[in-house]
Amino acid sequence: MHLVGRWAALFLAGLLLGACATATQLSRRDAPLIQNRTYVIVGASSGFGRGTAVRLGALRANVVLAARRAELLAEVAREVEAAGGRALVVPTDVSDPAQVNRLAAAAVTRFGRVDVWMNIAGAGAVGRFWEIPIEDQSRVIDVNVKGVINGSQAALRQFVRQGGGTLVNMGSVESEVPIAYHATYAASKAAVLSLGRALNEELRHAGYSQTIKVSTVMPWAADTPFFIHNANYTGHKARMIMLDDPRKVVDALVWVSLHPREELPVGWKAQASVTAHNLLPDLTERVAADIHRSELSKGAAQPNSTGSLYQPMRDGRGVDGGIRERRRLEDAARKARRPR
């Protein structure tokens, strides 16, 4: 079967046999519940984190902004406050547990408690596993696994002290469906999902299951600066098919803070992929790998880069990454070069 046909068949199977995608739009009754709640957002300088911070500001929440780019956090803080919320900037490298603990202390000192802690910061390295320097792969683990562990422990300790709270960790559809050329990233997101599952059981045993919740949000690939910030060893700019609008994931993050679910695949594509993988794991992984390899080969030429793994980048400052538009232009240029 043709590659696209196999992909379509898997998606159809997922849609027909899987659960319907959960609606994640706030209701009129939900929105007032966010006012004056305190949210810590780790990874607030761009992408999902920035979008969520501004959305929460419009709902008059207290928003604690954490990331490495201090000057950009100040910009986000101004947006949060202009929208109606209150903001606190705490520059933080999530891979450093001391900095994460200082973040938690600063949030409590300013606002008295933490109602929701969101671990959204993430890093990636794309390319053949054996061609990506081991130092880069270790840094992906430092941010995506150790960083989530650092944030989760700081949050849960505070939740136990104050008697409740919600922890939201950013997983991915790759938490369930590993994709070739993202090997370490996929492994890190599988770890995030396993961490959340284990924490919920520990909380149940400790008698906190009704007051402390842990949710793992699992989006399909979305058009954020993540693709700009990735370390890249493919020789081409990173691309992905059928990218979601990042605001869909922002909606889900805000919604799940009020309606915690242990696992939340965001949207029909994520739900269909997870369901297809449960039904036919090997075929799903093979099709995903073939499509990803094809997409990577179509990106514009780019030299190898460590991206933002070690030092923040000036590029990629917004919620949207502009990848869908770049992909459209690349495809149009390639079509124009074809012999007529």
Sequence and secondary structure as in RCSB ss.txt:
>XXXX:A:sequence
MHLVGRWAALFLAGLLLGACATATQLSRRDAPLIQNRTYVIVGASSGFGRGTAVRLGALRANVVLAARRAELLAE
VAREVEAAGGRALVVPTDVSDPAQVNRLAAAAVTRFGRVDVWMNIAGAGAVGRFWEIPIEDQSRVIDVNVKGVIN
GSQAALRQFVRQGGGTLVNMGSVESEVPIAYHATYAASKAAVLSLGRALNEELRHAGYSQTIKVSTVMPWAADTP
FFIHNANYTGHKARMIMLDDPRKVVDALVWVSLHPREELPVGWKAQASVTAHNLLPDLTERVAADIHRSELSKGA
AQPNSTGSLYQPMRDGRGVDGGIRERRRLEDAARKARRPR
>XXXX:A:secstr
  HHHHHHHHHHHHHHHS         TTTHHHHTT EEEEET SSHHHHHHHHHHHHTT EEEEE S HHHHHH
HHHHHHHHT EEEE    TT HHHHHHHHHHHHHHHS  SEEEE     EES GGGS HHHHHHHHIIIIIHHHH
HHHHHHHHHHHHT EEEEEE  GGGTS  TT HHHHHHHHHHHHHHHHHHHHHHHTT TTTEEEEEEEE  BSST
HHHHSEE SSB    TT B HHHHHHHHHHHHHS  SEEEEHHHHHHHHHHHHH HHHHHHHHHHHHHHHHHHS 
B   B TTSSS  SS  SS   HHHHHHHHHHHHHHHS  
